[in-house]
Structures are given as structure tokens and as C-alpha cells.
Amino acid sequence: APAPQSDGGFCVVRRAGRIVAAAALWDQRQFQQIVLARYGKMLRWLRPVINAWAWATGRPRLPREGTALSQAAVFGLTFADAADSAAAWPELWQNLQAAAGARGIDWLTLAADTRDPRLPVLRRTAGAGVREYHTRLYEVRWRDLPVPAHRLLGDGRPFRPEVALL
């Protein structure tokens, strides 16, 4: 297996010297934080058991109440073409996890459109540790913008705002 390629929080996957996939970690812990105010009664009781299981399986643990969630956004996820995404995503995900671990980041956040053809590959690669949260985004249009934002891409790709900006 090739050595992980990461420069700081920027990760790439190369094939025959060509970059086929890239993404970066956007660590916002210094200025934007998710603080866990309080767990529900059942989760508060189960947290030690869940954390023991997480530790044994190498998964992130649930932080103490009142502490910030150690997370970063996966920013600028890009593949050279659709064919590259299925082959390169597992390696890119490993690189991102390694870069996150080196920075003390336990959780990665990624936004994806439900119509994105890469989504099944992303789900399979990330595995059981993934939690999906669904939301609905509304598009605001200005009179002087001739086309809807999702059509600005022009090539049929789904519109995917960066989760770090939301």
C-alpha cells in the first residue's frame, strides 16, 4: 500500500504521478465549536459502556458533558473523474483519518447530496462508524443571477455546499 500522502491537513491520492483525489481537513476548533451541554438520561448512563467499546474497537469516544467535540470538516473533496472516486476514496479516507489522528481530531464531518453517485462508495468505505444526519437546504435566488446555484456547475454534478461553512 502506498504511504499516506498528507501535507498538513491536505490529503491527496496519486495514480501514475497524477492526482486523482484530494481533500483537506478544516479544523475549526479554535473558533467554532460544538459543545456537548448534556446527554440524555439513558445515554449518560450508557456512555461509560459505549466508551469502553469504542476504545476496544479503535473508535472515537463520546466526550464528557460540557466539553467540545473534537471534529473537523472534510473540505474540498474532489475526484478527477467519477471512475476515480470508487477506487481512490478508500485511500483518501485513510489519509484523512491519519491526518485527523495526528492532530487529535476524533470526528470528521462531510456533507453530501443524496443524489451524489459517490455516496454509496463513501458509505461503504467509512463503515459502521458513520452517522448520517439529513437536512434540507433551501436555495435563495437573486434577480441578477440568471440560473439557479445548482446549475452553475453545468456538468450535472450535485450541488454540495461545504459543511464547514454551514
N, C-alpha and C positions, 0 to 999 in steps of 0.2 A: 504494500500500500504506500502511496506517495506520502511524504511528510506533509503535515498540515501547513498550508500557506496562509499566514496571517501577519499583517503589519499593523501593530496596534489593534484596533478593533475592525480593521478592514480585511475581509477574507476573500480569497479567490480560488477557483479551480481551473487548472490548465490542462489542456489536451493538446499534445504535439506542439507545445510552446504558445498556444493560443488560449486566451482567457475565454472560458465557456460559461462561467457563472461567477457572480460576485455579490457581496452584501457586506454591510457594516453593522457593528453594534453601536447604538446610540445610548450611552449611559447617561441618564438624566438625574441620577441620584442626588447630585448637589443642588439642583434647583426645582425638580419636580418629583414628588414622592407620593407613593401610595402607602398610607399608614393604616395598619390594622387596628382599628379602635377597639373592637370587641368581637369575639367569636360567639356564636350561638351556644346555648347550654350544652347540647349534645356534642358539638364539635370541640368545645372547651374540655369536655370530659374525655373525648377520644383522641385529642391532639397528642398526648404522650405516646399512645399506641401507634398512631399514624406516623409520628416522627421516628419511632423505633423501626418500623417497617421501611420508611423512606431511607434511613441511614443504612439499613441492611441491604437494600437494593440499589443504593447509589443515587437515589432521587433527592430532590430538594425537600427540605423540611419546612413545616409551617412555622413562621416566626412567632415570637411572643407577642401578646397583645401590647399595643402601644408602640410597636417598632415598625420601621419602614420595610417594605417588601424590596428585597434585593433583586431588581429586574432591570432589563434594558430592552429597547426596541430593536428588532431586526429592520434595518433601514436600507432602502435602495436595492432590494432583492431583484436581481437581473440575470437573465439567461440569454446567451447568444441567440438561441432559437428554441422552439418547442421541443425538438428532439433531444437537445442537450439537457433539458430540465429533468427528465426522468433519470438519466444516467449521472448527472452531476449533483443533483440535490442531496443525496445521502452524504457525499463527501463534503459538500458545502456546510450541511447541518453539523457534521462532526467538527469542522473547523470553527464554526460559530460557537458551539458548545465549549470547545477547548479555549477559545479566546475569552469567553464569558467566565469560565472557571478560573483562568489566570487572573482575572480582575475581581474575583469574589462575587460574581453575579450568579445567582441561583436560578432565575427565571428569565425566559426570553419571550417577548411579545411580538406577534406578527399579524398583520391584517391581510385578509384575502377575500376577494369577491367570491360568492358561492358559485358563480359561473366560470371561475378560473379553471381551465382544463388541467392545471398543475396541482390543484387541490388534493385529489386522491393520492398523488405521489407524496405530497407534503405530509398528509395524514399517516401514510404507511411508514414513512421514514422517521417521523418524530415519535411514533409509537404510543404506548399506553399512557405515557406521562403528559399527553396533550389534553388541555381543557379548551373547549370551544365555547365562545360567547357570541351570540348572534345579536346584531343590532341593525337598525335601519337608518341609512343616511339619506338625507333629502338634498336635492340639488337646487341651488339658488342661481337664477339666471339674470344677467343684466341685459338691458335692451341693446347695448352696443356689442354684445358677444353674439356673433352670428350663429354659432352651433352650441348644442349642449356640451358640457365639460366631458362627458363620457365619449363623445365623438371626436374630441380633439386629438386622440391618439391616432385615429384614422385607419388603423390596420386591424380592427376587430378585437384588440386586447381589452379585457375588462378594466374598468376604471378602478384603481386601488389607491386610495389616499394612504399616506404613511400614518400608521397608528401612533407614532411618536408625536405627531402634530395634532392629534385629536384631543 
